[in-house]
Amino acid sequence: MLTLDDVHAYYGKSHVLEGVTMEVRAGELVTLLGRNGAGKTTTLRSIAGITTTTGRISFDNQDLRGREPYEIARRGVALVQEHRGIFGVLTVEENLKIALRKGGRWGLDDVYAMFPRLRERRRNGGRALSGGEQQMLAMARALVNNPRILLLDEPTEGLAPVIVDEIVRILKAIRESGMPVLLVEQNLAVCEALADRHYILEQGRIVYTGSAQAFKADRAVRDRYLALSQ
Ligand SMILES: Nc1ncnc2c1ncn2[C@@H]1O[C@H](COP(=O)(O)OP(=O)(O)OP(=O)(O)O)[C@@H](O)[C@H]1O
């Protein structure tokens, strides 16, 4: 469904992605793991058209690479970035209504059912939300736009364990709805609770891919590529 083939990205002279090849198939939740600076965020930004790349990026057999971010979003690719980008001066509900694209699987009532905290705080200003609530609003806002794939950049970073559990519950429900997800996440327990498949990125290259079961059984892989970031 989403495929990256030999994708390279640069920041000035620094070569950050060095030929990333990976895919997310229909209905899959795939995690992209790796140490700090490996290029995970850059991979998501490359798919979303924010970072300029070479190589091939396609979604449902349509080329994404070289398109503007808004065109890619219109094709159904939603990126929820780490700095959540919600509107502080608007209420929760106004933030959702701006993003709402009617007629799809996700409407306001659907996201309120999934995120009861947002329903409780629907008249609060975006600025008054906790970090966890902001993360939930960013995810809910992406959903009401009725995308065809979700790209999530470290949705649990910096959140209290009880909120992390809530995000995991929500991500499970999103996966069960059939929405494909590419998740960048440093919290290994979260990844293992959710993923069908994992990729590990190291210095801009994919160095491992494996099913959830294979990854769980392979301590050596985890020690080799991830130990320092855990
Ligand atoms: N805007 C930028 N300009 C220059 N270099 C950048 C920029 N953004 C990222 N980099 C560099 O590119 C490399 C990859 O960064 P990226 O944010 O993609 O990694 P990451 O795997 O997401 O790491 P982290 O977990 O720390 O967010 C790093 O060396 C980083 O310092």
The ligand as an ORCA input file, in Angstrom:
! r2SCAN-3c Opt
* xyz 0 1
  N      16.174     20.359     10.060
  C      17.349     19.714     10.186
  N      18.511     20.274      9.756
  C      19.671     19.613      9.864
  N      19.806     18.372     10.360
  C      18.700     17.767     10.807
  C      17.411     18.402     10.743
  N      16.500     17.552     11.262
  C      17.176     16.448     11.629
  N      18.500     16.568     11.363
  C      19.531     15.550     11.594
  O      19.189     14.411     10.823
  C      19.447     13.210     11.541
  C      18.172     12.386     11.633
  O      17.213     13.082     12.405
  P      15.756     12.517     12.717
  O      15.044     13.560     13.517
  O      15.133     12.045     11.475
  O      16.098     11.255     13.620
  P      15.180     10.420     14.579
  O      15.545      9.002     14.344
  O      13.769     10.804     14.422
  O      15.718     10.850     15.988
  P      14.972     11.296     17.325
  O      14.480     10.073     17.943
  O      16.075     11.931     18.106
  O      13.891     12.266     16.932
  C      20.004     13.638     12.881
  O      21.400     13.573     12.812
  C      19.541     15.062     13.028
  O      20.447     15.793     13.818
*
